[in-house]
Amino acid sequence: MIKIGGLHKFSLIDFPSRISAVIFVQGCNLRCPYCHNRHLVLPEYFGYTIGVEEIFNFLESRKKMIEGVVISGGEPTIFEGLVDFIKRIKDLGYLVKLDTNGTNPELLKRLINEKLVDYIAMDIKASAGKYEYIAGSSVNMDKIRKSIEILLQSDIEYEFRTTLIKDLLTYNDIIKIGQMIKGAKRYALQNFVPSENLINKEIKSKTGFPQDERERLKKRLKNYVKEIILR
């Protein structure tokens, strides 16, 4: 069973080059302090869930208005029902984008092999030595590396992405990530934006990387990745 904590009915930015709806699952296996979706991550903040049939009634009614469906969260791959859920979406004729933290490479490989996803965005939280610190949870780095390798070897569209937050990550950390994903098609650097819904409220005073440092990173990372996107 998949738990759905939110639905964004129309988006021009979440699925590259596609008009989409965004489904947010409720639940996550990480606790990144800068995450601004605490209502989807921390059980004590969970609100109501949206019924699966309500989601499909909506998607059925929007076939001529949107092209794709983004499944985000939270972390979608913690749910055993994800495969069947996506199959139903594909049966309606939609393209599917998955946002994931890469902790379930076996499921990623299955989704790709069964052609159930058209685009995957995988978050790379930090360089290997800082991963658990930034993720706020224990992390099996072998699984992260396996997920990276699966995407590198796939023929679907994908991107890796990292949230830039000053004092938690350094310039060199990002370069190490670039080395981890060497040969990737696309790497997006997302500057941290504080909000009222952070997992760790103390992070609210932090900032993203300054523009000049982001531009330096972009130039340097071109040694490892084909396309660098600054967001």
TIROSE-759592 format. One line per 2 residues: number of its first residue (from 1); their letters; for each residue x, y, z of N, C-alpha, C. Coordinates in Angstrom, 3 decimals. Atoms other than C-alpha are relative to their C-alpha. Example, Ala and Ser with C-alpha at 12.3 -4.5 7.8 and 13.67 -1.06 7.14 Angstrom:
# TIROSE-759592
1	AS	0.890,-1.190,0.000,12.300,-4.500,7.800,0.900,1.200,0.000  -0.820,-1.190,-0.060,13.670,-1.060,7.140,-0.770,1.090,0.730 $
***
This chain:
# TIROSE-759592
1	MI	0.840,-1.200,0.000,0.000,0.000,0.000,0.875,1.250,0.000  -0.741,-1.255,0.084,1.199,3.482,-0.837,-0.811,1.097,0.689 $
3	KI	0.673,-1.082,-0.710,0.381,6.471,1.374,0.299,1.320,-0.711  -0.140,-1.248,0.748,-0.225,9.752,-0.418,-0.359,1.168,0.902 $
5	GG	0.191,-1.121,-0.899,0.195,12.938,1.564,-0.274,1.320,-0.673  0.244,-1.253,0.692,-0.249,15.536,-1.135,-0.080,-0.172,-1.503 $
7	LH	0.138,0.000,1.451,-1.100,16.319,-4.746,0.085,1.423,-0.518  -0.102,-1.284,0.693,0.045,19.258,-6.847,-0.565,-0.243,-1.398 $
9	KF	0.755,0.378,1.184,-2.386,19.257,-9.745,0.586,0.491,-1.318  -0.526,-0.549,1.252,-0.403,21.295,-12.264,1.384,0.576,0.240 $
11	SL	-1.363,-0.505,-0.145,3.330,21.920,-12.654,0.672,0.107,-1.367  -0.805,-0.191,1.212,5.561,23.297,-15.392,1.483,-0.199,0.265 $
13	ID	-1.423,0.032,-0.352,8.850,22.763,-13.532,0.486,-1.336,0.564  -0.445,1.209,-0.689,8.900,19.343,-11.864,0.394,-1.144,-0.930 $
15	FP	-0.314,1.038,0.993,9.096,17.172,-14.995,0.540,0.732,-1.221  -0.587,-0.777,1.096,11.547,18.625,-17.563,-0.741,-0.160,-1.328 $
17	SR	0.648,-0.075,1.313,9.780,19.679,-20.769,-1.399,-0.610,-0.036  1.335,0.594,-0.044,6.464,18.219,-19.589,-0.906,0.756,0.965 $
19	IS	1.019,-0.468,-0.941,3.273,19.530,-18.045,-0.384,-1.196,0.855  0.176,1.168,-0.861,2.728,17.346,-15.007,-0.853,0.289,1.221 $
21	AV	0.546,-0.035,-1.357,0.938,16.583,-11.790,1.042,-0.647,0.897  -0.990,0.535,-0.935,3.002,15.822,-8.691,-0.708,-0.662,1.168 $
23	IF	0.548,0.766,-1.113,2.072,13.129,-6.197,1.072,-0.112,1.068  -0.950,0.054,-1.108,3.760,13.311,-2.781,-0.367,-1.144,0.944 $
25	VQ	0.263,1.096,-0.929,4.036,10.100,-0.773,0.320,0.441,1.421  -0.180,-0.327,-1.414,3.925,10.207,3.015,0.859,-1.081,0.658 $
27	GC	-0.929,0.940,-0.614,6.941,8.560,4.649,1.360,0.078,-0.661  -1.362,-0.052,0.527,10.726,8.569,4.268,0.928,-0.747,0.956 $
29	NL	-0.978,0.731,-0.813,13.691,6.507,5.474,1.211,0.845,0.366  -1.076,-0.915,-0.376,16.004,9.542,5.800,-0.577,1.184,0.774 $
31	RC	0.410,-1.144,-0.810,15.923,12.626,8.001,0.909,1.198,-0.285  -0.872,-1.104,0.396,17.831,15.291,6.078,-0.472,1.279,0.704 $
33	PY	0.430,-1.148,-0.814,17.810,18.383,8.323,-0.545,1.163,-0.823  0.426,-1.121,0.834,17.268,20.802,5.412,-1.277,-0.285,-0.786 $
35	CH	1.226,0.347,0.717,14.234,18.954,4.032,-1.139,0.904,0.458  1.087,-0.912,-0.335,11.247,21.306,3.882,-1.369,-0.682,-0.089 $
37	NR	1.255,0.757,0.040,8.625,18.533,3.751,-0.178,-0.836,1.257  0.076,0.784,-1.236,8.520,17.525,7.396,-1.352,-0.689,0.164 $
39	HL	1.328,0.616,-0.075,4.800,16.793,7.034,-0.088,-1.285,-0.812  -0.060,1.235,0.771,5.783,14.023,4.616,1.056,-0.962,0.532 $
41	VL	-1.130,0.788,-0.500,8.748,12.719,6.635,-0.165,-0.399,1.461  0.093,0.253,-1.438,8.115,13.011,10.385,-1.419,-0.408,0.380 $
43	PE	1.361,0.483,-0.325,5.150,10.916,11.629,-0.798,0.946,0.876  0.744,-0.891,-0.892,4.285,13.461,14.306,-0.623,1.189,-0.738 $
45	YF	0.567,-1.086,0.800,3.525,15.968,11.523,-0.918,-0.507,-1.115  0.850,0.539,1.062,1.587,13.608,9.250,-1.424,0.540,0.118 $
47	GY	1.394,-0.418,0.042,-1.790,14.911,8.186,-0.844,-1.080,-0.653  0.878,0.959,0.667,-4.563,13.277,6.209,0.701,-0.592,-1.221 $
49	TI	-0.496,0.587,1.242,-3.833,10.950,3.326,-1.098,0.074,-1.060  0.924,-0.038,1.130,-5.418,11.080,-0.108,-0.186,-1.424,-0.506 $
51	GV	0.279,1.355,0.468,-7.111,7.909,-1.266,0.535,-0.241,-1.409  -0.545,0.361,1.310,-5.572,6.091,-4.221,-1.038,0.188,-1.098 $
53	EE	1.032,-0.136,1.030,-8.870,6.023,-6.088,-0.299,1.462,-0.305  0.175,-1.438,0.239,-9.213,9.784,-5.634,1.077,0.507,-0.961 $
55	IF	-1.103,-0.372,0.898,-5.820,10.163,-7.308,-0.300,-0.446,-1.429  0.236,0.509,1.352,-6.811,7.983,-10.236,-1.228,0.637,-0.649 $
57	NF	1.132,-0.752,0.557,-10.151,9.732,-10.664,0.471,1.343,-0.544  -0.559,-1.270,0.467,-8.211,12.978,-10.930,0.798,-0.199,-1.288 $
59	LE	-0.834,0.237,1.184,-5.700,11.545,-13.414,-0.844,-0.353,-1.215  0.904,0.357,1.098,-8.488,10.080,-15.514,-0.621,1.257,-0.609 $
61	SR	0.675,-1.217,0.467,-10.082,13.535,-15.747,0.953,1.002,-0.645  -0.974,-0.982,0.495,-6.845,15.284,-16.754,0.826,-0.503,-1.187 $
63	KK	-0.778,0.615,1.076,-5.673,13.106,-19.641,0.377,0.975,-1.120  -0.264,-0.908,1.110,-5.889,15.928,-22.171,0.699,1.283,0.446 $
65	MI	-0.560,-1.243,-0.525,-4.357,18.568,-19.901,1.450,-0.141,0.469  -1.369,0.217,-0.472,-1.171,17.035,-18.475,0.599,-1.215,-0.695 $
67	EG	-0.694,1.068,0.720,1.457,14.744,-19.991,0.651,-1.022,0.924  -0.767,0.876,-0.872,3.292,13.320,-17.019,-0.442,0.071,1.446 $
69	VV	0.255,0.056,-1.433,3.046,12.348,-13.379,1.340,-0.167,0.711  -1.210,0.083,-0.819,5.859,12.976,-10.895,-0.381,-0.636,1.328 $
71	IS	0.212,0.628,-1.303,6.037,10.705,-7.855,1.172,0.389,0.885  -1.021,-0.588,-0.851,7.917,12.457,-5.084,-0.368,-0.280,1.457 $
73	GG	0.323,0.287,-1.391,7.819,12.636,-1.325,0.645,0.954,0.966  -0.109,1.396,-0.355,8.950,11.575,1.148,0.891,-0.788,-0.958 $
75	EP	-0.789,0.888,0.852,10.587,8.568,-0.472,-0.896,-1.096,-0.556  0.926,0.959,0.598,8.450,6.585,-2.922,0.447,-1.462,0.071 $
77	TI	-0.454,1.391,0.116,10.659,3.469,-3.015,-0.077,-0.791,1.293  0.180,0.773,-1.237,9.918,2.512,0.594,-1.326,-0.774,-0.028 $
79	FE	1.320,0.616,0.058,6.455,1.360,-0.503,-0.021,-1.200,-0.947  0.086,1.206,0.813,5.920,-2.188,-1.745,-1.005,0.155,-1.143 $
81	GL	1.031,-0.162,1.017,2.889,-1.024,-3.720,0.367,0.948,-1.129  -0.371,-1.010,1.000,4.865,1.444,-5.846,-0.096,-0.531,-1.423 $
83	VD	0.004,0.549,1.362,5.219,-0.849,-8.858,-1.417,-0.053,-0.560  1.375,0.087,0.483,1.505,-1.556,-9.148,-0.628,1.376,-0.168 $
85	FI	0.501,-1.366,0.095,0.725,2.107,-8.518,0.444,0.647,-1.300  -0.521,-0.586,1.236,2.973,3.186,-11.390,-0.597,-0.679,-1.226 $
87	KR	0.603,0.708,1.136,1.581,0.491,-13.674,-1.370,0.582,-0.340  1.325,-0.585,0.234,-1.881,1.971,-13.233,0.113,1.382,-0.645 $
89	IK	-0.215,-1.322,0.601,-0.552,5.428,-14.057,0.393,-0.143,-1.468  -0.433,0.222,1.387,1.186,4.134,-17.184,-1.161,-0.484,-0.868 $
91	DL	1.146,0.500,0.764,-2.001,2.343,-18.236,-0.915,1.130,-0.455  0.786,-1.168,0.404,-3.650,5.766,-18.402,0.692,0.809,-1.094 $
93	GY	-0.710,-0.663,1.088,-1.022,6.839,-20.922,0.953,1.099,0.416  -0.880,-1.062,-0.482,1.052,9.134,-18.724,1.471,-0.418,-0.014 $
95	LV	-1.419,0.179,-0.281,4.807,9.520,-18.645,0.199,0.119,1.507  -0.217,0.005,-1.442,6.233,8.961,-15.162,1.432,0.423,0.329 $
97	KL	-1.292,-0.396,-0.558,9.065,10.732,-13.349,0.018,-0.393,1.475  -0.153,0.410,-1.389,10.355,9.364,-10.054,1.088,0.821,0.664 $
99	DT	-0.992,-0.664,-0.841,12.126,11.428,-7.384,0.389,-0.981,1.111  -0.426,1.019,-0.959,14.236,9.178,-5.140,1.319,0.360,0.651 $
101	NG	-1.291,-0.186,-0.667,17.081,9.137,-2.640,0.986,-1.115,-0.327  -0.924,1.034,0.465,18.579,6.033,-4.246,0.320,-1.102,0.990 $
103	TN	-0.303,1.019,-1.008,18.428,3.787,-1.189,-0.578,-1.376,-0.347  0.591,1.275,0.411,16.534,1.039,-3.038,0.360,-0.305,-1.453 $
105	PE	-0.428,0.223,1.386,18.584,0.149,-6.142,-0.721,-1.157,-0.677  0.694,1.149,0.597,16.793,-3.170,-6.646,-1.316,0.426,-0.637 $
107	LL	1.269,-0.476,0.541,13.480,-1.417,-7.125,0.222,0.932,-1.187  -0.300,-0.875,1.133,15.028,1.241,-9.363,0.269,-0.817,-1.255 $
109	KR	-0.334,0.835,1.153,16.427,-1.465,-11.608,-1.246,-0.662,-0.577  1.234,0.625,0.482,13.061,-3.210,-11.799,-0.865,0.998,-0.766 $
111	LI	0.818,-1.012,0.659,11.225,-0.003,-12.681,0.544,0.351,-1.385  -0.628,-0.302,1.291,13.726,0.731,-15.443,-0.155,-1.165,-0.963 $
113	NE	0.071,1.183,0.865,13.780,-2.822,-16.798,-1.400,-0.240,-0.523  1.386,0.209,0.419,9.984,-2.964,-16.918,-0.589,1.222,-0.698 $
115	KL	0.397,-1.222,0.730,9.866,0.472,-18.613,-1.181,0.712,0.667  1.059,-0.647,-0.764,7.687,1.915,-15.867,0.318,1.449,0.347 $
117	VD	-0.380,-1.392,-0.256,9.621,5.182,-15.498,0.656,0.581,-1.245  -0.555,-0.698,1.163,10.600,7.742,-18.122,1.089,0.990,0.390 $
119	YI	-1.003,-0.961,-0.492,12.732,10.044,-15.958,0.185,-0.270,1.489  -0.302,0.172,-1.420,14.464,9.581,-12.605,0.893,1.142,0.461 $
121	AM	-0.847,-0.998,-0.655,15.820,12.346,-10.380,0.463,-0.604,1.323  -0.546,0.600,-1.218,18.134,10.952,-7.701,0.803,1.027,0.774 $
123	DI	-0.736,-0.914,-0.872,19.305,13.060,-4.808,1.290,-0.646,0.481  -1.265,0.392,-0.615,22.958,12.749,-3.853,0.196,0.946,1.169 $
125	KA	0.041,-0.853,-1.182,23.032,14.030,-0.294,1.330,0.663,0.319  -1.302,-0.505,-0.434,26.761,14.461,0.260,1.094,-0.877,-0.584 $
127	SA	-1.118,0.891,0.300,30.219,13.057,-0.370,-0.085,-1.176,0.972  0.173,1.254,-0.756,30.605,9.528,1.006,0.272,0.156,1.490 $
129	GK	-0.373,-0.128,-1.402,32.295,10.534,4.257,-0.990,0.777,0.844  0.975,-0.828,-0.722,29.477,12.943,5.180,-1.438,-0.489,-0.177 $
131	YE	1.345,0.364,0.426,26.519,10.978,3.884,-0.982,-0.154,1.159  0.918,0.240,-1.115,24.992,9.810,7.162,-0.252,1.278,0.798 $
133	YI	0.153,-1.274,-0.716,25.610,13.195,8.783,-1.034,0.879,-0.684  0.927,-0.845,0.742,23.719,15.021,6.038,-1.378,-0.644,-0.108 $
135	AG	1.280,0.699,0.155,21.025,12.352,5.636,-0.743,-0.153,1.321  0.647,0.112,-1.297,20.327,12.271,9.369,-0.410,-1.404,0.369 $
137	SS	0.362,1.401,-0.209,20.108,8.464,9.239,1.166,-0.880,-0.433  -0.993,0.948,0.504,22.230,5.383,8.723,-0.279,-0.264,-1.477 $
139	VN	0.135,0.168,1.448,22.867,4.868,5.008,0.981,-1.061,-0.473  -0.853,1.012,0.626,24.226,1.891,3.093,0.573,0.606,-1.276 $
141	MD	-0.605,-0.674,1.155,26.666,3.577,0.714,0.117,-0.924,-1.206  -0.043,0.927,1.131,26.912,0.425,-1.395,-1.280,0.103,-0.820 $
143	KI	1.274,-0.135,0.716,23.224,0.870,-2.242,-0.056,1.314,-0.772  -0.045,-1.287,0.704,23.749,4.532,-3.116,0.852,-0.127,-1.262 $
145	RK	-0.894,0.173,1.165,26.659,3.629,-5.404,-0.650,-0.887,-1.055  0.666,0.890,0.948,24.621,0.829,-6.968,-1.075,0.755,-0.780 $
147	SI	1.032,-0.794,0.678,21.756,3.216,-7.734,0.627,0.951,-1.016  -0.713,-0.872,0.941,24.211,5.647,-9.310,0.400,-0.786,-1.238 $
149	EI	-0.465,0.819,1.120,25.640,2.865,-11.472,-1.166,-0.424,-0.894  1.180,0.393,0.776,22.162,1.724,-12.535,-0.432,1.135,-0.923 $
151	LL	0.403,-1.139,0.830,21.308,5.216,-13.767,1.038,0.295,-1.072  -1.052,-0.259,0.986,24.659,5.687,-15.473,-0.069,-0.967,-1.172 $
153	QS	0.036,1.024,1.041,24.133,2.481,-17.417,-1.358,-0.096,-0.698  1.342,0.083,0.570,20.459,3.082,-18.224,-0.112,0.842,-1.264 $
155	DI	0.249,-0.804,1.202,19.015,4.507,-21.415,-1.180,0.942,0.182  1.090,-0.934,-0.245,16.291,6.570,-19.730,0.572,1.382,0.341 $
157	EY	-0.423,-1.326,-0.414,16.426,10.264,-18.939,0.124,0.032,1.527  -0.194,-0.066,-1.454,17.769,11.044,-15.480,0.824,1.231,0.340 $
159	EF	-0.897,-1.027,-0.519,19.479,13.622,-13.336,0.368,-0.362,1.431  -0.390,0.009,-1.407,21.424,13.623,-10.112,-0.131,1.433,0.492 $
161	RT	0.136,-1.355,-0.518,20.909,16.570,-7.806,0.424,0.052,1.465  -0.478,-0.211,-1.364,22.324,17.986,-4.602,-0.464,1.364,0.482 $
163	TL	0.355,-1.274,-0.618,21.061,20.676,-2.249,1.253,0.622,0.606  -1.180,-0.711,-0.481,23.802,23.230,-1.576,-0.354,0.792,1.248 $
165	IK	0.270,-0.704,-1.249,23.807,24.385,2.044,1.324,0.311,0.695  -1.271,-0.477,-0.548,26.669,26.437,3.399,0.196,-0.520,1.420 $
167	DL	-0.432,0.511,-1.304,28.517,25.051,6.451,-0.251,-1.503,0.171  0.203,1.447,-0.052,27.099,21.552,5.950,0.776,-0.682,-1.119 $
169	LT	-0.763,0.516,1.128,28.653,20.977,2.528,1.019,1.048,-0.450  -1.056,-0.885,0.490,31.846,22.442,1.082,0.149,-0.144,-1.514 $
171	YN	-0.348,0.068,1.420,33.107,23.126,-2.417,0.591,-1.364,-0.327  -0.661,1.283,0.257,35.288,20.013,-2.177,-0.962,-1.177,0.118 $
173	DI	1.009,1.054,-0.083,32.319,17.890,-1.084,-0.719,-0.168,-1.330  0.733,0.065,1.266,30.533,18.768,-4.304,0.883,-0.574,-1.109 $
175	IK	-0.922,0.570,0.983,33.617,17.975,-6.375,0.087,-1.520,0.180  -0.042,1.452,-0.264,33.773,14.550,-4.689,-1.264,-0.678,-0.517 $
177	IG	1.230,0.556,0.551,30.139,13.997,-5.645,0.115,-0.104,-1.515  -0.211,0.039,1.441,31.013,14.904,-9.229,0.829,-1.200,-0.414 $
179	QM	-0.823,1.175,0.286,33.669,12.198,-9.129,-0.786,-1.292,0.180  0.848,1.180,-0.231,31.115,9.708,-7.738,-0.900,-0.282,-1.199 $
181	IK	0.964,0.156,1.091,28.786,10.317,-10.699,0.654,0.261,-1.360  -0.746,-0.287,1.231,31.472,10.709,-13.361,-0.629,-0.697,-1.208 $
183	GA	0.623,0.528,1.207,30.007,10.262,-16.829,-1.496,0.223,-0.068  1.450,-0.218,-0.036,26.501,11.334,-15.816,-0.449,0.995,-1.064 $
185	KR	0.574,-0.920,0.985,24.225,13.105,-18.275,-0.229,1.390,0.595  0.520,-1.260,-0.526,22.988,15.775,-15.899,0.142,0.035,1.525 $
187	YA	-0.146,-0.189,-1.446,23.722,17.146,-12.414,-0.540,1.368,0.360  0.638,-1.257,-0.393,21.538,19.801,-10.800,0.447,0.395,1.397 $
189	LQ	-0.379,-0.554,-1.294,22.803,21.988,-7.957,-1.113,0.930,0.457  1.156,-0.741,-0.500,19.884,23.282,-5.920,0.399,0.778,1.244 $
191	NF	-0.373,-0.797,-1.152,20.570,26.152,-3.577,-1.048,-0.112,1.102  0.894,0.119,-1.154,19.080,25.769,-0.100,-0.829,1.272,0.167 $
193	VP	0.913,-1.101,-0.292,16.052,27.940,0.601,-0.688,-0.316,1.325  0.626,0.289,-1.300,14.920,28.152,4.258,-1.518,0.114,-0.070 $
195	SE	1.457,-0.070,-0.070,11.276,27.599,5.125,-0.444,-0.291,1.432  0.557,0.248,-1.332,8.991,27.136,8.123,-0.208,-1.483,0.264 $
197	NL	0.332,1.420,-0.125,8.625,23.404,7.498,1.221,-0.907,-0.046  -1.229,0.790,0.025,12.217,22.216,7.865,-0.036,-1.121,1.030 $
199	IN	-0.144,1.101,-0.958,13.024,18.901,9.540,0.690,0.503,1.268  -0.746,-0.574,-1.128,15.538,20.725,11.751,-0.133,1.518,-0.061 $
201	KE	0.263,-1.439,0.018,14.413,24.245,12.594,1.271,0.838,0.145  -1.250,-0.742,-0.172,17.986,25.245,13.511,0.678,0.293,-1.333 $
203	IK	-0.597,-0.186,1.322,18.905,24.978,9.834,-0.534,1.265,-0.678  0.648,-1.152,0.629,16.648,27.939,9.054,0.955,1.178,-0.198 $
205	SK	-0.943,-1.116,0.104,19.548,30.347,9.613,1.089,-0.228,-1.047  -1.026,0.310,1.000,21.732,28.607,7.023,-0.339,0.625,-1.345 $
207	TG	0.191,-0.545,1.344,22.188,29.797,3.458,0.519,-0.986,-1.035  -0.566,0.769,1.096,22.943,28.319,0.078,1.390,0.507,-0.336 $
209	FP	-1.315,-0.444,0.444,26.200,28.803,-1.801,-0.137,1.326,-0.752  0.050,-1.252,0.774,26.967,32.285,-3.183,0.139,-0.273,-1.491 $
211	QD	0.045,0.198,1.453,26.588,32.746,-6.926,1.373,-0.260,-0.600  -1.316,0.195,0.589,30.308,33.025,-7.661,0.540,-1.397,0.267 $
213	ER	-0.459,1.355,-0.316,31.012,29.730,-5.894,-0.753,-1.037,-0.821  0.792,0.905,0.826,28.200,28.021,-7.765,0.503,-0.003,-1.447 $
215	ER	-0.526,-0.085,1.368,29.596,29.264,-11.065,1.355,-0.708,-0.104  -1.288,0.717,-0.009,33.063,27.970,-10.124,-0.224,-1.510,0.015 $
217	LK	0.324,1.425,-0.044,31.537,24.602,-9.280,-0.470,-0.485,-1.368  0.520,0.384,1.309,29.726,24.524,-12.597,1.137,-0.238,-0.992 $
219	KR	-1.127,0.147,0.922,32.957,25.031,-14.520,0.836,-1.229,0.338  -0.839,1.122,-0.419,34.879,22.473,-12.464,-0.694,-1.348,-0.230 $
221	LK	0.737,1.260,0.119,32.162,19.813,-12.565,-0.141,-0.468,-1.441  0.059,0.402,1.407,32.192,19.831,-16.365,1.086,-1.016,-0.348 $
223	NY	-1.006,1.048,0.184,35.244,17.594,-15.993,-0.594,-1.389,0.223  0.588,1.285,-0.376,32.892,14.870,-14.746,-1.379,-0.245,-0.584 $
225	VK	1.405,0.132,0.388,29.335,15.556,-15.923,-0.261,0.823,-1.258  0.246,-0.651,1.281,27.968,16.514,-19.338,-0.753,1.326,0.151 $
227	EI	0.816,-1.211,-0.148,25.383,19.071,-18.198,-0.155,0.341,1.477  0.148,-0.482,-1.382,25.379,21.141,-14.985,-1.121,1.028,0.016 $
229	IL	1.128,-0.911,-0.104,22.175,22.908,-13.971,0.042,0.675,1.362  0.071,-0.753,-1.256,22.046,25.650,-11.331,-1.441,0.402,0.249 $
231	R	1.393,-0.328,-0.341,18.704,26.005,-9.592,-0.065,0.833,1.253 $
***
